[in-house]
Amino acid sequence: MHSPLCPSLYQINTRVALTELSHGLGRPATLDDIPDADLDRLATMGFDWVWLLSVWQTGPEGQRVSRANPEWRREFQETLPDLHEEDIAGSGFAIAGYRVHDLLGGDAALGRLRERLSRRGLRLLLDFVPNHTGLDHPWVEEHPEYYIRGTEQALERARARSVLPGLAGHAAARLRESGHSGSDDLPTAEDRRTV
């Protein structure tokens, strides 16, 4: 496999791609169902890497938060007018475990896809962002020291200083909807500066 000076990367939102594939198959699709012809096309187009987004296991808490947020639900409905509850899978960034999502075929399916890519000279890229854990990730309970906690007061200061004032409000709403008290559980930019 060559290592080009400027490799080209093809990014795939895995959940979206497999949902589209599911419609054609008439059943839920996994990574094993990605057609060889699609992989051949990427290799022929000259790509070096395939970056799969949102492959990690998510949990019911992330799904519940996404389904309960009225602003997000409105945006989902605008995007998908025939929205059904099962269409809201939860954020791919609310990770419950760094293993491939069971609904995508699990780690074994990813291994097989990696082999299929490799046979075509393509490499696989996955994102690993440790702070993208969901409320039901084991680290939340087992390693609270991994997280920076804030206060409502610090959140208000961050919101006042933010170039995107609504952003801090969205984070607070998400945490409150998820069952956190909000009084001392909110990570903020202000607290990051003081740690």
Backbone torsions as a table, in degrees:
resi	resn	phi	psi	omega
1	MET	NA	129.1	-179.2
2	HIS	-81.8	159.3	177.1
3	SER	-120.8	91.0	-178.4
4	PRO	-65.3	152.3	179.2
5	LEU	-60.2	-40.0	179.3
6	CYS	-125.5	82.6	-177.4
7	PRO	-66.3	150.7	178.7
8	SER	-104.6	142.9	-171.6
9	LEU	-123.0	133.5	175.6
10	TYR	-112.0	118.7	-175.7
11	GLN	-97.5	134.3	179.7
12	ILE	-126.6	125.8	169.3
13	ASN	-78.9	100.0	-169.3
14	THR	-57.3	-44.4	-178.5
15	ARG	-62.7	-44.1	179.9
16	VAL	-64.7	-46.7	-178.9
17	ALA	-60.8	-43.2	-179.2
18	LEU	-73.0	-30.0	174.9
19	THR	-64.2	-44.9	177.6
20	GLU	-62.0	-43.2	178.6
21	LEU	-63.2	-37.2	178.8
22	SER	-60.1	-38.6	179.8
23	HIS	-60.8	-41.4	179.4
24	GLY	-71.3	-32.7	-178.6
25	LEU	-83.3	-22.3	-176.8
26	GLY	76.4	18.2	179.1
27	ARG	-159.3	163.9	177.7
28	PRO	-61.5	133.3	179.6
29	ALA	-95.9	149.2	174.0
30	THR	-119.3	179.5	177.7
31	LEU	-60.3	-28.8	177.8
32	ASP	-65.0	-21.8	-176.7
33	ASP	-86.4	-6.2	177.9
34	ILE	-63.7	120.6	-174.8
35	PRO	-64.2	141.6	175.1
36	ASP	-57.2	-34.3	-179.9
37	ALA	-60.6	-35.9	178.0
38	ASP	-66.9	-40.4	178.5
39	LEU	-68.2	-39.9	176.4
40	ASP	-59.5	-41.5	-179.2
41	ARG	-61.9	-42.8	179.4
42	LEU	-63.5	-41.3	178.8
43	ALA	-65.8	-42.3	-179.6
44	THR	-65.1	-32.5	179.8
45	MET	-74.1	-9.2	175.2
46	GLY	95.7	12.6	178.0
47	PHE	-73.4	150.8	178.9
48	ASP	-105.1	-33.6	-175.5
49	TRP	-128.2	148.6	170.0
50	VAL	-119.4	122.2	-178.7
51	TRP	-105.2	113.5	177.8
52	LEU	-95.5	120.6	176.4
53	LEU	-93.2	153.1	171.5
54	SER	57.9	49.3	177.5
55	VAL	-97.6	-14.3	-171.6
56	TRP	-77.4	156.4	-179.2
57	GLN	-64.6	127.2	173.2
58	THR	-108.9	168.1	-175.7
59	GLY	-128.6	179.2	-176.9
60	PRO	-65.2	-29.0	179.4
61	GLU	-66.2	-44.7	177.6
62	GLY	-62.6	-39.1	177.6
63	GLN	-64.7	-43.8	-179.2
64	ARG	-62.1	-44.3	179.6
65	VAL	-61.3	-45.4	-179.1
66	SER	-64.5	-38.0	-179.7
67	ARG	-73.4	-27.4	-175.4
68	ALA	-88.0	-17.4	-175.9
69	ASN	-77.4	111.4	-175.2
70	PRO	-63.3	-35.2	-179.9
71	GLU	-67.7	-44.5	178.2
72	TRP	-63.8	-42.0	-179.3
73	ARG	-59.8	-40.6	177.4
74	ARG	-61.0	-44.2	178.8
75	GLU	-64.4	-40.9	178.0
76	PHE	-60.6	-43.7	-177.8
77	GLN	-64.9	-36.9	177.4
78	GLU	-65.5	-37.3	-179.5
79	THR	-76.3	-38.6	-175.2
80	LEU	-130.4	86.8	-174.8
81	PRO	-56.8	-29.4	179.2
82	ASP	-96.7	37.3	-176.5
83	LEU	-56.4	134.1	173.5
84	HIS	-118.4	155.3	-178.9
85	GLU	-52.6	-41.7	-178.5
86	GLU	-68.6	-14.6	175.7
87	ASP	-71.2	-20.2	-177.8
88	ILE	-95.5	92.8	-175.7
89	ALA	-83.6	-13.8	-174.4
90	GLY	99.2	162.4	-177.8
91	SER	-67.7	137.1	174.3
92	GLY	-68.5	-7.3	179.0
93	PHE	-101.1	0.7	175.4
94	ALA	-97.5	70.0	-169.6
95	ILE	-78.4	127.7	178.1
96	ALA	-93.9	-17.0	179.0
97	GLY	-171.8	140.2	179.9
98	TYR	-85.2	67.5	170.5
99	ARG	-140.1	155.0	-176.6
100	VAL	-65.9	136.2	-176.4
101	HIS	-54.5	135.0	179.6
102	ASP	-55.0	-39.1	-178.0
103	LEU	-69.4	-15.7	177.0
104	LEU	-92.5	-3.8	179.5
105	GLY	110.3	-1.6	177.1
106	GLY	73.7	-174.3	-177.4
107	ASP	-60.8	-35.4	-178.4
108	ALA	-63.8	-42.2	179.2
109	ALA	-64.7	-37.9	177.3
110	LEU	-64.7	-40.2	177.6
111	GLY	-60.2	-41.7	178.8
112	ARG	-67.4	-39.8	177.9
113	LEU	-64.4	-40.9	179.2
114	ARG	-59.9	-41.7	177.1
115	GLU	-62.7	-42.6	179.5
116	ARG	-62.8	-40.4	177.2
117	LEU	-65.5	-44.7	-177.9
118	SER	-59.8	-39.2	178.5
119	ARG	-61.7	-20.0	179.7
120	ARG	-101.9	6.7	-179.6
121	GLY	79.3	15.5	-179.3
122	LEU	-101.2	143.0	176.1
123	ARG	-105.3	156.5	-177.8
124	LEU	-107.8	135.8	176.5
125	LEU	-123.0	132.4	174.1
126	LEU	-125.3	147.4	176.6
127	ASP	-89.8	139.4	173.6
128	PHE	-127.4	103.2	-178.7
129	VAL	-121.2	100.4	-173.3
130	PRO	-58.9	-22.9	179.2
131	ASN	-88.3	8.9	176.3
132	HIS	-95.5	39.4	-179.7
133	THR	-88.4	146.0	176.1
134	GLY	-84.4	171.5	180.0
135	LEU	-64.1	-20.5	179.9
136	ASP	-103.4	15.7	173.1
137	HIS	-73.4	139.2	-179.0
138	PRO	-55.6	-30.1	-178.4
139	TRP	-61.0	-30.6	-177.7
140	VAL	-56.5	-43.5	179.1
141	GLU	-88.9	-41.1	-173.5
142	GLU	-78.2	-29.0	-177.0
143	HIS	-138.3	65.6	179.7
144	PRO	-61.3	-19.4	179.0
145	GLU	-68.3	-12.5	176.8
146	TYR	-73.4	-13.8	-172.6
147	TYR	-114.9	147.1	176.2
148	ILE	-98.6	123.0	-179.1
149	ARG	-102.2	147.8	-178.7
150	GLY	-127.7	-171.5	179.4
151	THR	-125.1	165.7	175.0
152	GLU	-59.6	-38.8	179.8
153	GLN	-62.9	-44.9	178.4
154	ALA	-65.0	-35.9	177.5
155	LEU	-63.2	-43.4	178.1
156	GLU	-62.6	-41.1	177.1
157	ARG	-62.4	-43.7	-180.0
158	ALA	-64.4	-41.0	179.6
159	ARG	-63.2	-41.3	-179.4
160	ALA	-65.1	-32.4	-178.2
161	ARG	-89.9	-12.7	-172.2
162	SER	-72.0	143.3	172.7
163	VAL	-77.9	-15.4	174.9
164	LEU	-120.8	78.0	-171.4
165	PRO	-55.1	-31.6	-178.6
166	GLY	-73.2	-18.6	-175.3
167	LEU	-60.9	-48.3	-179.7
168	ALA	-63.8	-36.0	177.5
169	GLY	-62.4	-39.6	178.2
170	HIS	-63.6	-41.1	179.3
171	ALA	-64.1	-43.2	179.7
172	ALA	-63.4	-43.7	179.6
173	ALA	-62.2	-41.9	179.1
174	ARG	-60.6	-45.2	-178.7
175	LEU	-68.3	-40.6	178.3
176	ARG	-63.2	-43.7	179.9
177	GLU	-64.1	-24.4	-178.4
178	SER	-84.3	0.5	177.1
179	GLY	101.9	-2.2	177.4
180	HIS	-77.2	145.1	-176.9
181	SER	-65.9	-30.9	-179.7
182	GLY	86.7	-15.7	-176.7
183	SER	-74.0	-38.0	-179.9
184	ASP	-140.4	23.1	-175.9
185	ASP	-111.4	1.8	-169.9
186	LEU	-97.2	116.2	175.8
187	PRO	-74.0	135.4	-178.6
188	THR	-134.6	162.8	177.1
189	ALA	-64.1	-37.1	179.8
190	GLU	-59.6	-44.8	-179.7
191	ASP	-66.7	-32.4	178.6
192	ARG	-64.6	-35.4	-179.9
193	ARG	-70.9	-28.1	-175.0
194	THR	-93.5	-7.0	-178.2
195	VAL	-77.8	NA	NA
